[in-house]
């Protein structure tokens, strides 16, 4: 991968199809198609431009399927159970969201629902919609590019992993008040967070977009 | 090492969403259909608008109660800093530090760093661009983690509901704090990282 040279660029007008750009610092590079499966970094700011081989694609799709299945299971299984004396209260993730469901807190309930369940789910479904045909060597579904773009835009707003740290803090706060037992959904959520993190290390803009063949 | 030239120098624009290289005259990315802009000319205004909105929401988030705890018919209120002090007095130092960092250190740090970047990149500057980019990336990465306190309130509220004997309810500060986090995340996203390099003075190319 070579930085594009300003002096030479004049005689190469029109051959920009192999160009790759750094979205962080605006540097431009020439990346031959045959080398697009190799890992590379921006020479100026160090932003990662491409990752390794395309087996990553298969991994991303299969991890997404796993995560969608786990997310649906999480919805209906008990998440945490609190016992104090004769009192007993088992809650699911949905109950946690509904904690804010009175009066002025309703928008916050919706926001929390989006942050911990809906946006992670949306991202998974968007990735599946965009990339499954590529893995199966089929033609793209309509709007696949838009779907993949949105999965990147939504990334900072999906906060499942932050929610798990919140659970840890809440458990410590309640530790001397009551007995707390951890439900099946809790462990599933932990698995989702870990698989999501692994999926993000595999996901790279250039490699994923290269998988979506496009014609103008 | 060869000198790096920017996309703008050769009449191209890089899509911020998908990384595609398009002609500078193009309005929408031909690959992902997202709106293209070589430089976000409104970036500075957007950064300040979101940052000020975040600051306005952050003040009541600290002064009003985050949690309303009812125990044996008595209701007590606790603010963000009050919650940290409680945890500290209970001896849960590790958790107290996590909450302190997430709810106080990170938000305040974010206001300072985003403001610093916005002021510095208004004019030509001589600061190492890699250091500035590091600040920006840290702010963008760490900003979401402030949301932790809002989630803690949600979990406590759901778990502790035994009527007058013991119950925990969210206070108005939870809403303010969530808004503040969202606004500052938007402020960080509005900052155009490309201007760090654009406004670098000649002779201060760090490669």
Interface residues (C-beta under 8 A of the other chain):
Chain A: X2 X3 X4 X5 X6 X9 X16 X19 X20 X21 X22 X23 X24 X25 X26 X27 X28 X43 X44 X45 X46 X49 X80 X82 X84 X87 X89 X91 X95 X96 X97 X98 X99 X100 X104 X105 X107 X108 X111 X112 X115 X116 X145 X146 X148 X149 X152 X153 X156 X157 X159 X162 X163 X165 X166 X167 X168 X169 X170 X172 X173 X174 X176 X177 X178 X180 X205 X206 X209 X212 X214 X216
Chain B: X1 X2 X3 X4 X5 X6 X7 X8 X9 X10 X12 X14 X15 X16 X17 X18 X19 X20 X21 X30 X31 X32 X33 X34 X87 X90 X92 X95 X98 X99 X129 X130 X133 X140 X143 X144 X145 X147 X148 X149 X150 X151 X152 X153 X154 X155 X156 X157 X158 X159 X160 X161 X162 X165 X166 X170 X172 X174 X175 X178 X182 X185 X189 X193 X194 X196 X197 X198 X207
